[in-house]
Amino acid sequence: MIFLEIENDLESYWEAIKVLGLPDKFPGTKLSTIQHNDWGNEFFLHDPAGNLWHFGIFN
């Protein structure tokens, strides 16, 4: 698991990754929607190698 803290505008990062169409290009890749938590927001990317990427911003 890898956590990348985003300083601002998590939505722009999500959009930039979404337009790449990774789940269509690489079997096993999954991109979640943005989850809103009490501590901040995050989304997840499962890559083809099985790594789980967390992209998040703290409140």
C-alpha positions as CSV (number, residue, x, y, z in Angstrom):
1,M,0.0,0.0,0.0
2,I,1.2,3.5,-0.9
3,F,-0.3,6.7,0.5
4,L,0.2,9.9,-1.5
5,E,-0.8,13.0,0.4
6,I,-2.2,15.7,-1.9
7,E,-1.9,19.3,-0.7
8,N,-5.0,20.6,-2.5
9,D,-7.6,19.8,-5.1
10,L,-7.9,16.1,-4.8
11,E,-10.6,16.2,-7.5
12,S,-8.2,17.3,-10.1
13,Y,-5.9,14.4,-9.4
14,W,-8.8,12.0,-9.6
15,E,-10.0,13.5,-12.9
16,A,-6.4,13.3,-14.3
17,I,-6.2,9.6,-13.4
18,K,-9.7,8.8,-14.6
19,V,-9.2,10.2,-18.1
20,L,-6.3,7.8,-18.6
21,G,-8.8,4.9,-18.7
22,L,-6.5,2.6,-16.8
23,P,-9.1,0.0,-16.0
24,D,-9.9,-0.4,-19.7
25,K,-6.2,-0.7,-20.7
26,F,-4.9,-2.9,-17.8
27,P,-6.9,-5.8,-16.5
28,G,-7.2,-5.9,-12.7
29,T,-6.8,-2.1,-12.4
30,K,-9.6,-0.4,-10.4
31,L,-10.2,3.2,-9.6
32,S,-12.6,4.2,-6.8
33,T,-14.6,7.3,-6.4
34,I,-13.6,9.9,-3.9
35,Q,-14.5,8.9,-0.4
36,H,-15.4,11.7,2.1
37,N,-14.2,10.9,5.7
38,D,-14.2,13.0,8.9
39,W,-10.4,13.3,8.7
40,G,-10.2,14.1,5.0
41,N,-10.9,12.7,1.5
42,E,-9.3,9.9,-0.5
43,F,-9.6,7.7,-3.5
44,F,-7.9,4.4,-4.3
45,L,-6.2,2.9,-7.3
46,H,-5.5,-0.8,-7.5
47,D,-2.7,-1.3,-10.1
48,P,-2.2,-4.4,-12.2
49,A,0.7,-5.5,-9.9
50,G,-1.6,-5.6,-6.9
51,N,-0.4,-2.4,-5.3
52,L,-3.1,-0.3,-3.6
53,W,-2.5,3.4,-4.0
54,H,-4.3,5.8,-1.7
55,F,-4.5,9.4,-2.8
56,G,-5.7,11.6,0.0
57,I,-6.0,15.1,1.5
58,F,-6.3,15.8,5.2
59,N,-8.7,18.4,6.6
